[in-house]
Each structure stands twice: as C-alpha cells, then as structure tokens.
Amino acid sequence: MYKVPLVKNTFLQEEETKKALSKFVLDARILSMGAECCKFEESFAAYQGRNRAVLFNSGGSANLALLQALKNMGKLKDEDLIGFSAVTWSTNTMPIIQLGMVPVALDCSRETLNVEPEELERCLKDHPLKALFITNALGFAGDLDAIRDICRERGIILLEDNCESLGSELKGTKLGNFGLASTFSFFVSHHMSTIEGGMICTDDLELTAMLKLVRANGWDRNLEEEEKNTIRAKYRVQSELDAKYTFYDLGYNLRPTEITGFLGQQQLAHLPGSILKRQDNYLRVERAIKSNPDLLTLKRDHLTVLSNFAIPILCKTPELRGKYGEKLERGGVEIRPLIAGNIQRQPFYGKYVPKSRELKGADFIHRCGLYCGNHPDYRQEELSILEDILGGGK
Ligand SMILES: Cc1ncc(COP(=O)(O)O)c(C=O)c1O
C-alpha cells in the first residue's frame, strides 16, 4: 500500500456520491442513455461556456468520435496530415491512424510540457497539416492564443484533447475553448469521475448532430427534430419505422449510461472546490521543486487557473529521474512515467507510422519526466512527504 497513491478514491466526495448512486440505481427503471445524460450534457456545456456538449463512454471514445465525425462531414479525408502533441495518451493518436489519416508529432517544450507556436511554425514548413489535435498536458498549456491564430490563418482545424486539463484557464479562458471542439475524460484518476466517461464540447451545431450519430450506430434517434427532418429529407426516408433503422453514416456504439449522466451531475457540483484544493497542493509542492537544483520548474505564469490531477516532475537528467523515482517509491509515493513519454517511441507508433520526427523536447520529457498524484483531499502528512522528497531531502 502506498502512502501517496496515484488514485486515492473513485469520486470527489466519495461517501456522499456512493450513497446517492446506490439510491439512484435502486430507484431507476431503465439505465441506458436517457434524461440524466442530457442533463449532464447541459450542465457541462454551461460550466465549460460552450453551446453544446455530447457525452461518451470514455475520453478515448470522444477522441475517436470527433475524428470520425469530421471525416463523415468531409472536413477531414484519408491521407490528411493531422498534427498532434508528441507527449500525449495513446488514444489521442491511435484514432488518427485507425481512420486512415497520417499522424505528425509536434515537439513539446520542457518549460510547459506542451506544443508552442514556434514548433507549429517549424512543423508547417514541411507538413501541410489539415488539423491539429493538440493535447493540453496535465493542466498545463502552451501559448494557445498564438496557436489558434496560426491555425486560423492557415485554415487548420484546431481540436483540443483536454482530457487532462479540465478547469485550467489561460488568461481567463478555459482550456478546451480555443478550437472547433475539445474532448474530456471522466476516468477515475481524472479531475472528476463517472468511473468511465468522456465528453466533447463545441459551438458547432452541425458537428454536434454528427457526433450524436457517430455515438450511436450511425442512426438519427438522438438528434433534434429539425436535424432528423433534414437528414431524412436528404436521404428520402419517408416513414418513422424506416427512419428508426436507417444508418446514415459511419458510427459505433460509444454511448454512456444513465449512471454516467447521474454521476457527472453529482461530480460537477464538487469540481470548482476540488480544483482550488488541487491548485493549492501544486503550489505548495512547486515551492519545494523550485528550491531543488535537481528539478525543473514548469512555466505557468500565463495560466490564471491551474487544474491538474497529477504533479509532473521533470528532472534535469535521466540519472536524476532514476534517483528521484527510487526516492519517491521508497518514501511510499506511487509514480509513473510522464503520461506516455514521446508517443513516437511506443511500439504501436513504429508499427504503423513509417516516419518519426526527431523531437528533442519530447525525448527529454520521455527520459527525465515522472508524475505522482494530486488529490483534493491530501492530508498534511501526504503533502509533507512530497515536499520533503521533491525538496531534495530524504
Ligand atoms: C490526453 C488524454 N487523452 C485521452 C485520454 C483517454 O481518456 P479515457 O481514459 O477516458 O479513455 C486520456 C486518459 O488519460 C488522456 O490523458
């Protein structure tokens, strides 16, 4: 048993949530996707400040659905070059390959863990990207204002994988509100949990309708009446009976359940408070990191809110990473690599993508990065363990 585990519990306000969940399940008649999911979508869209939110059964599903929807709409095509942050999660990159497009990894800065505008400019010199599916890593972000401007100028579709940065703000704008759409994860170790779950936010109504179609088999049952009428007229579907079993475009079954929708609403109520607590934890541990010449301090002065569920640790050398990895484990702190390192170095990437880019920042993060958890209910003892070790003691 770790004294400071990566995942401490399943929910924000664990006991209260489990009690409420038990009652909800006992009282519910049908638990497949329905009213609770819609209510969560509405409240999440309002929280994020976006027109629409579409709920999925995971963050990875949300990523897959987003790219599939853009292909169905003709905005992306086979062989299109899709840029992505080299330091990311497998299921950010995999759907690019699965859907027949070409992934192009962009380097991530060791100062912010993220793609910066200079790297985007560099990459565009020999890679005419159709879309950039950027990851906002571990609550941090690059200069998204400048990245958005470059994308606008060049007609590149900007998408944000915000699965790790729900609640972070850059100069007062929530991460996830810089591009056409953004994805979120509600897996247990994330900012709030529906056990498994994911979301896509966007202001684009046409994309919203296509996402609902992709989420459920390619049929139109979850679309608004007007949207149903439009698609039925386009394909000359006459009767309600036929419409129910007409499959208009490529889709999957990526539906959440009413449990996802119920839990999402419960958890969202606790989110703002937990973000502040996690931010306080990070700032405390950051003071220890700053005082330690073996570690690098990440740049965050452009972020007006820093919302992370983990504390990234960037050592100055791979040897120091080994040393701090051992010290943390010995001190009872559960650790892991920094996300998945440079994703180009993962076996699946080499198997399917013939050309990798040489990326110094992502390689540095791969060789020198670690992370431990950041929980809103850390006690003094848990924070002291982190402060002592990361401050260079023990
Ligand atoms: C950047 C990023 N994208 C996507 C995902 C996938 O989310 P999920 O685990 O809900 O499928 C994760 C999961 O940790 C992630 O970190």
PDBQT file of the ligand as one rigid body, heavy atoms in Angstrom, charges set to zero:
ROOT
HETATM    1  C1  LIG A 401      -4.596  13.233 -23.082  1.00  0.00    +0.000 C 
HETATM    2  C2  LIG A 401      -5.567  12.098 -22.918  1.00  0.00    +0.000 A 
HETATM    3  N1  LIG A 401      -6.421  11.842 -23.928  1.00  0.00    +0.000 NA
HETATM    4  C3  LIG A 401      -7.310  10.835 -23.842  1.00  0.00    +0.000 A 
HETATM    5  C4  LIG A 401      -7.391  10.030 -22.729  1.00  0.00    +0.000 A 
HETATM    6  C5  LIG A 401      -8.372   8.911 -22.704  1.00  0.00    +0.000 C 
HETATM    7  O1  LIG A 401      -9.367   9.043 -21.723  1.00  0.00    +0.000 OA
HETATM    8  P1  LIG A 401     -10.119   7.745 -21.189  1.00  0.00    +0.000 P 
HETATM    9  O2  LIG A 401      -9.219   7.041 -20.236  1.00  0.00    +0.000 OA
HETATM   10  O3  LIG A 401     -11.343   8.304 -20.517  1.00  0.00    +0.000 OA
HETATM   11  O4  LIG A 401     -10.467   6.916 -22.366  1.00  0.00    +0.000 OA
HETATM   12  C6  LIG A 401      -6.529  10.253 -21.652  1.00  0.00    +0.000 A 
HETATM   13  C7  LIG A 401      -6.588   9.397 -20.477  1.00  0.00    +0.000 C 
HETATM   14  O5  LIG A 401      -5.919   9.503 -19.504  1.00  0.00    +0.000 OA
HETATM   15  C8  LIG A 401      -5.579  11.316 -21.755  1.00  0.00    +0.000 A 
HETATM   16  O6  LIG A 401      -4.711  11.552 -20.768  1.00  0.00    +0.000 OA
ENDROOT
TORSDOF 0
